[in-house]
């Protein structure tokens, strides 16, 4: 059995955890919107056309913020197509995903629905085919009470009170040659800065996210962020990061299970660039990160946009996730929590059907994928304060990353209750790992509970026919002695251990 130790001290704080770390993403892509969150003919559909069964699962997932409407989709999108009477809205050709967009769902539908599931909208503006004027008009439509043309139009469309959208993305992946209207760093920097200035004149209270590199393997990674921030540092609050992972056909499982190492390297690289520009410009404020697209995505299985047949709500990248994939999702969350002082926003991409924790059948069932569970449990219990979590223990060799810890951990403390939660992964595919928690700083800690996601078959999945094939399991293995708690982590598993200090 592998061994690992972690000292848990409630005073070793990293940072408060922004609840928006646990956001998700709704793009007009595939069946995320239509047949996903919205299906008027479904047996559970409400009067507004949104599926009740999906809404229940979204609330259970626990996503305080939802990014919308893209993604690549936004770079060719006219937001005005999604307001006003639904019968008057145009059908458009979406060039990002070669789909027919009906515009039955837009700003006036999404934002109210978003709040019914306990989320706040994170709106993206089109800086691909459009720019300053469309963006400032959208802010006016959403955030001004009345008395102006766009605010009055919102009221005429049925929303008397402003939507009050506080978080905005300045385009999407504008460095990518696949992006409609993609730009050089200098071109984008100038446009983003001008757009940000105009949007802030409409509503000075908003927060703005500027595009970073589309992923850490882009040839301009680092230099793109530097160029953009040299121009826009004073008018933005966050830099966007996007990170997707998969076990490629030529990749070993051990490296895949350790891919959070790559995420941490990317986080640290972008932060180094942000802080370099801060120093050079002698800026007072600190730019933080918005990891507003991240997940497991089997891109090697995707046929590519150019090979898609044009149709309405096509089945696109509906990956089915295994136990191993759930362990990776849990490990990526651990990395995000360890950097909670600077990674303030996260959006699991996407919410329903499209590389998502929730899947649906048209007219039929909705179910939780394996990845649903580590995300939902971390979102529910990983609130409050992130604690330092430096694990000591055995290492394993991986072809991609060299030696990595077998056990990786993050720890949090709920501010009101004092409950400590440790999230842990065992990356070894064969052996258990004994995790010892040094909790002497807490006194005689009350033994808590251990919940794990694992299976004898790490490739097991959930389906409509077997929606509960993989579920979290309670393990009765926690032992307490002399200020130490011990637990046994199954092979290739994600675990959550919760305990509460005794009353003072």
SULKADA-V217875 format. One record per residue. N is the residue number from 1. RES is the residue in one small letter. SS is DSSP state (alpha for helix, beta for strand, coil for the rest). Layout:
# SULKADA-V217875
n->N res->RES ss->SS
n->N res->RES ss->SS
This chain:
# SULKADA-V217875
n->1 res->x ss->coil
n->2 res->x ss->beta
n->3 res->x ss->beta
n->4 res->x ss->beta
n->5 res->x ss->beta
n->6 res->x ss->beta
n->7 res->x ss->beta
n->8 res->x ss->coil
n->9 res->x ss->coil
n->10 res->x ss->coil
n->11 res->x ss->coil
n->12 res->x ss->coil
n->13 res->x ss->beta
n->14 res->x ss->beta
n->15 res->x ss->beta
n->16 res->x ss->beta
n->17 res->x ss->coil
n->18 res->x ss->coil
n->19 res->x ss->alpha
n->20 res->x ss->alpha
n->21 res->x ss->alpha
n->22 res->x ss->alpha
n->23 res->x ss->beta
n->24 res->x ss->beta
n->25 res->x ss->beta
n->26 res->x ss->coil
n->27 res->x ss->coil
n->28 res->x ss->coil
n->29 res->x ss->coil
n->30 res->x ss->coil
n->31 res->x ss->coil
n->32 res->x ss->coil
n->33 res->x ss->coil
n->34 res->x ss->beta
n->35 res->x ss->coil
n->36 res->x ss->coil
n->37 res->x ss->coil
n->38 res->x ss->beta
n->39 res->x ss->coil
n->40 res->x ss->coil
n->41 res->x ss->coil
n->42 res->x ss->coil
n->43 res->x ss->coil
n->44 res->x ss->coil
n->45 res->x ss->beta
n->46 res->x ss->coil
n->47 res->x ss->coil
n->48 res->x ss->coil
n->49 res->x ss->coil
n->50 res->x ss->beta
n->51 res->x ss->beta
n->52 res->x ss->alpha
n->53 res->x ss->alpha
n->54 res->x ss->alpha
n->55 res->x ss->alpha
n->56 res->x ss->alpha
n->57 res->x ss->alpha
n->58 res->x ss->alpha
n->59 res->x ss->alpha
n->60 res->x ss->alpha
n->61 res->x ss->alpha
n->62 res->x ss->coil
n->63 res->x ss->coil
n->64 res->x ss->coil
n->65 res->x ss->beta
n->66 res->x ss->beta
n->67 res->x ss->beta
n->68 res->x ss->beta
n->69 res->x ss->coil
n->70 res->x ss->coil
n->71 res->x ss->coil
n->72 res->x ss->alpha
n->73 res->x ss->alpha
n->74 res->x ss->alpha
n->75 res->x ss->alpha
n->76 res->x ss->alpha
n->77 res->x ss->coil
n->78 res->x ss->coil
n->79 res->x ss->alpha
n->80 res->x ss->alpha
n->81 res->x ss->alpha
n->82 res->x ss->alpha
n->83 res->x ss->coil
n->84 res->x ss->coil
n->85 res->x ss->coil
n->86 res->x ss->alpha
n->87 res->x ss->alpha
n->88 res->x ss->alpha
n->89 res->x ss->coil
n->90 res->x ss->coil
n->91 res->x ss->coil
n->92 res->x ss->beta
n->93 res->x ss->beta
n->94 res->x ss->beta
n->95 res->x ss->coil
n->96 res->x ss->coil
n->97 res->x ss->coil
n->98 res->x ss->coil
n->99 res->x ss->beta
n->100 res->x ss->beta
n->101 res->x ss->beta
n->102 res->x ss->coil
n->103 res->x ss->coil
n->104 res->x ss->coil
n->105 res->x ss->coil
n->106 res->x ss->coil
n->107 res->x ss->alpha
n->108 res->x ss->alpha
n->109 res->x ss->alpha
n->110 res->x ss->alpha
n->111 res->x ss->alpha
n->112 res->x ss->alpha
n->113 res->x ss->alpha
n->114 res->x ss->alpha
n->115 res->x ss->alpha
n->116 res->x ss->alpha
n->117 res->x ss->coil
n->118 res->x ss->coil
n->119 res->x ss->coil
n->120 res->x ss->beta
n->121 res->x ss->beta
n->122 res->x ss->beta
n->123 res->x ss->beta
n->124 res->x ss->beta
n->125 res->x ss->beta
n->126 res->x ss->coil
n->127 res->x ss->coil
n->128 res->x ss->coil
n->129 res->x ss->coil
n->130 res->x ss->coil
n->131 res->x ss->coil
n->132 res->x ss->alpha
n->133 res->x ss->alpha
n->134 res->x ss->alpha
n->135 res->x ss->alpha
n->136 res->x ss->alpha
n->137 res->x ss->alpha
n->138 res->x ss->alpha
n->139 res->x ss->alpha
n->140 res->x ss->alpha
n->141 res->x ss->alpha
n->142 res->x ss->alpha
n->143 res->x ss->alpha
n->144 res->x ss->coil
n->145 res->x ss->coil
n->146 res->x ss->coil
n->147 res->x ss->coil
n->148 res->x ss->coil
n->149 res->x ss->alpha
n->150 res->x ss->alpha
n->151 res->x ss->alpha
n->152 res->x ss->alpha
n->153 res->x ss->alpha
n->154 res->x ss->alpha
n->155 res->x ss->alpha
n->156 res->x ss->alpha
n->157 res->x ss->coil
n->158 res->x ss->coil
n->159 res->x ss->coil
n->160 res->x ss->coil
n->161 res->x ss->coil
n->162 res->x ss->coil
n->163 res->x ss->coil
n->164 res->x ss->coil
n->165 res->x ss->coil
n->166 res->x ss->coil
n->167 res->x ss->beta
n->168 res->x ss->beta
n->169 res->x ss->beta
n->170 res->x ss->beta
n->171 res->x ss->coil
n->172 res->x ss->coil
n->173 res->x ss->coil
n->174 res->x ss->coil
n->175 res->x ss->coil
n->176 res->x ss->coil
n->177 res->x ss->coil
n->178 res->x ss->coil
n->179 res->x ss->coil
n->180 res->x ss->coil
n->181 res->x ss->coil
n->182 res->x ss->coil
n->183 res->x ss->coil
n->184 res->x ss->coil
n->185 res->x ss->alpha
n->186 res->x ss->alpha
n->187 res->x ss->alpha
n->188 res->x ss->alpha
n->189 res->x ss->alpha
n->190 res->x ss->alpha
n->191 res->x ss->alpha
n->192 res->x ss->alpha
n->193 res->x ss->alpha
n->194 res->x ss->alpha
n->195 res->x ss->alpha
n->196 res->x ss->alpha
n->197 res->x ss->alpha
n->198 res->x ss->alpha
n->199 res->x ss->alpha
n->200 res->x ss->alpha
n->201 res->x ss->alpha
n->202 res->x ss->alpha
n->203 res->x ss->coil
n->204 res->x ss->coil
n->205 res->x ss->coil
n->206 res->x ss->coil
n->207 res->x ss->beta
n->208 res->x ss->beta
n->209 res->x ss->beta
n->210 res->x ss->beta
n->211 res->x ss->coil
n->212 res->x ss->coil
n->213 res->x ss->coil
n->214 res->x ss->coil
n->215 res->x ss->coil
n->216 res->x ss->coil
n->217 res->x ss->coil
n->218 res->x ss->coil
n->219 res->x ss->coil
n->220 res->x ss->coil
n->221 res->x ss->coil
n->222 res->x ss->coil
n->223 res->x ss->alpha
n->224 res->x ss->alpha
n->225 res->x ss->alpha
n->226 res->x ss->alpha
n->227 res->x ss->alpha
n->228 res->x ss->alpha
n->229 res->x ss->alpha
n->230 res->x ss->alpha
n->231 res->x ss->alpha
n->232 res->x ss->alpha
n->233 res->x ss->alpha
n->234 res->x ss->alpha
n->235 res->x ss->alpha
n->236 res->x ss->coil
n->237 res->x ss->coil
n->238 res->x ss->beta
n->239 res->x ss->beta
n->240 res->x ss->beta
n->241 res->x ss->beta
n->242 res->x ss->beta
n->243 res->x ss->beta
n->244 res->x ss->beta
n->245 res->x ss->beta
n->246 res->x ss->coil
n->247 res->x ss->coil
n->248 res->x ss->coil
n->249 res->x ss->coil
n->250 res->x ss->coil
n->251 res->x ss->coil
n->252 res->x ss->coil
n->253 res->x ss->alpha
n->254 res->x ss->alpha
n->255 res->x ss->alpha
n->256 res->x ss->alpha
n->257 res->x ss->alpha
n->258 res->x ss->coil
n->259 res->x ss->coil
n->260 res->x ss->alpha
n->261 res->x ss->alpha
n->262 res->x ss->alpha
n->263 res->x ss->alpha
n->264 res->x ss->alpha
n->265 res->x ss->alpha
n->266 res->x ss->alpha
n->267 res->x ss->alpha
n->268 res->x ss->alpha
n->269 res->x ss->alpha
n->270 res->x ss->alpha
n->271 res->x ss->alpha
n->272 res->x ss->alpha
n->273 res->x ss->alpha
n->274 res->x ss->alpha
n->275 res->x ss->alpha
n->276 res->x ss->alpha
n->277 res->x ss->alpha
n->278 res->x ss->alpha
n->279 res->x ss->alpha
n->280 res->x ss->alpha
n->281 res->x ss->alpha
n->282 res->x ss->coil
n->283 res->x ss->coil
n->284 res->x ss->coil
n->285 res->x ss->coil
n->286 res->x ss->coil
n->287 res->x ss->coil
n->288 res->x ss->beta
n->289 res->x ss->beta
n->290 res->x ss->beta
n->291 res->x ss->beta
n->292 res->x ss->beta
n->293 res->x ss->beta
n->294 res->x ss->beta
n->295 res->x ss->beta
n->296 res->x ss->beta
n->297 res->x ss->coil
n->298 res->x ss->coil
n->299 res->x ss->alpha
n->300 res->x ss->alpha
n->301 res->x ss->alpha
n->302 res->x ss->coil
n->303 res->x ss->coil
n->304 res->x ss->coil
n->305 res->x ss->alpha
n->306 res->x ss->alpha
n->307 res->x ss->alpha
n->308 res->x ss->coil
n->309 res->x ss->coil
n->310 res->x ss->coil
n->311 res->x ss->beta
n->312 res->x ss->beta
n->313 res->x ss->coil
n->314 res->x ss->coil
n->315 res->x ss->coil
n->316 res->x ss->coil
n->317 res->x ss->coil
n->318 res->x ss->coil
n->319 res->x ss->coil
n->320 res->x ss->coil
n->321 res->x ss->coil
n->322 res->x ss->beta
n->323 res->x ss->alpha
n->324 res->x ss->alpha
n->325 res->x ss->alpha
n->326 res->x ss->alpha
n->327 res->x ss->alpha
n->328 res->x ss->alpha
n->329 res->x ss->alpha
n->330 res->x ss->alpha
n->331 res->x ss->alpha
n->332 res->x ss->alpha
n->333 res->x ss->alpha
n->334 res->x ss->alpha
n->335 res->x ss->alpha
n->336 res->x ss->alpha
n->337 res->x ss->alpha
n->338 res->x ss->alpha
n->339 res->x ss->coil
n->340 res->x ss->coil
n->341 res->x ss->coil
n->342 res->x ss->coil
n->343 res->x ss->beta
n->344 res->x ss->beta
n->345 res->x ss->beta
n->346 res->x ss->beta
n->347 res->x ss->beta
n->348 res->x ss->beta
n->349 res->x ss->beta
n->350 res->x ss->coil
n->351 res->x ss->coil
n->352 res->x ss->beta
n->353 res->x ss->coil
n->354 res->x ss->coil
n->355 res->x ss->coil
n->356 res->x ss->coil
n->357 res->x ss->coil
n->358 res->x ss->beta
n->359 res->x ss->beta
n->360 res->x ss->beta
n->361 res->x ss->coil
n->362 res->x ss->coil
n->363 res->x ss->coil
n->364 res->x ss->coil
n->365 res->x ss->coil
n->366 res->x ss->beta
n->367 res->x ss->beta
n->368 res->x ss->beta
n->369 res->x ss->coil
n->370 res->x ss->alpha
n->371 res->x ss->alpha
n->372 res->x ss->alpha
n->373 res->x ss->alpha
n->374 res->x ss->alpha
n->375 res->x ss->alpha
n->376 res->x ss->alpha
n->377 res->x ss->alpha
n->378 res->x ss->alpha
n->379 res->x ss->alpha
n->380 res->x ss->alpha
n->381 res->x ss->alpha
n->382 res->x ss->coil
n->383 res->x ss->coil
n->384 res->x ss->coil
n->385 res->x ss->beta
n->386 res->x ss->beta
n->387 res->x ss->beta
n->388 res->x ss->coil
n->389 res->x ss->coil
n->390 res->x ss->coil
n->391 res->x ss->coil
n->392 res->x ss->beta
n->393 res->x ss->beta
n->394 res->x ss->coil
n->395 res->x ss->beta
n->396 res->x ss->beta
n->397 res->x ss->beta
n->398 res->x ss->beta
n->399 res->x ss->coil
n->400 res->x ss->coil
n->401 res->x ss->coil
n->402 res->x ss->beta
n->403 res->x ss->beta
n->404 res->x ss->beta
n->405 res->x ss->beta
n->406 res->x ss->coil
n->407 res->x ss->beta
n->408 res->x ss->beta
n->409 res->x ss->beta
n->410 res->x ss->beta
n->411 res->x ss->beta
n->412 res->x ss->beta
n->413 res->x ss->beta
n->414 res->x ss->coil
n->415 res->x ss->coil
n->416 res->x ss->coil
n->417 res->x ss->coil
n->418 res->x ss->coil
n->419 res->x ss->beta
n->420 res->x ss->beta
n->421 res->x ss->beta
n->422 res->x ss->beta
n->423 res->x ss->beta
n->424 res->x ss->beta
n->425 res->x ss->beta
n->426 res->x ss->beta
n->427 res->x ss->coil
n->428 res->x ss->coil
n->429 res->x ss->coil
n->430 res->x ss->coil
n->431 res->x ss->coil
n->432 res->x ss->coil
n->433 res->x ss->beta
n->434 res->x ss->beta
n->435 res->x ss->beta
n->436 res->x ss->beta
n->437 res->x ss->beta
n->438 res->x ss->beta
n->439 res->x ss->coil
n->440 res->x ss->alpha
n->441 res->x ss->alpha
n->442 res->x ss->alpha
n->443 res->x ss->coil
n->444 res->x ss->coil
n->445 res->x ss->coil
n->446 res->x ss->beta
n->447 res->x ss->beta
n->448 res->x ss->beta
n->449 res->x ss->beta
n->450 res->x ss->beta
n->451 res->x ss->beta
n->452 res->x ss->beta
n->453 res->x ss->beta
n->454 res->x ss->coil
n->455 res->x ss->coil
n->456 res->x ss->coil
n->457 res->x ss->coil
n->458 res->x ss->coil
n->459 res->x ss->coil
n->460 res->x ss->coil
n->461 res->x ss->beta
n->462 res->x ss->coil
n->463 res->x ss->coil
n->464 res->x ss->coil
n->465 res->x ss->coil
n->466 res->x ss->coil
n->467 res->x ss->coil
n->468 res->x ss->coil
n->469 res->x ss->coil
n->470 res->x ss->coil
n->471 res->x ss->coil
n->472 res->x ss->coil
n->473 res->x ss->beta
n->474 res->x ss->beta
n->475 res->x ss->beta
n->476 res->x ss->coil
n->477 res->x ss->coil
n->478 res->x ss->coil
n->479 res->x ss->beta
n->480 res->x ss->beta
n->481 res->x ss->beta
n->482 res->x ss->coil
n->483 res->x ss->coil
n->484 res->x ss->beta
n->485 res->x ss->beta
n->486 res->x ss->beta
n->487 res->x ss->beta
n->488 res->x ss->beta
n->489 res->x ss->beta
n->490 res->x ss->coil
n->491 res->x ss->coil
n->492 res->x ss->coil
n->493 res->x ss->beta
n->494 res->x ss->beta
n->495 res->x ss->beta
n->496 res->x ss->beta
n->497 res->x ss->beta
n->498 res->x ss->beta
n->499 res->x ss->beta
n->500 res->x ss->beta
n->501 res->x ss->coil
n->502 res->x ss->coil
n->503 res->x ss->coil
n->504 res->x ss->coil
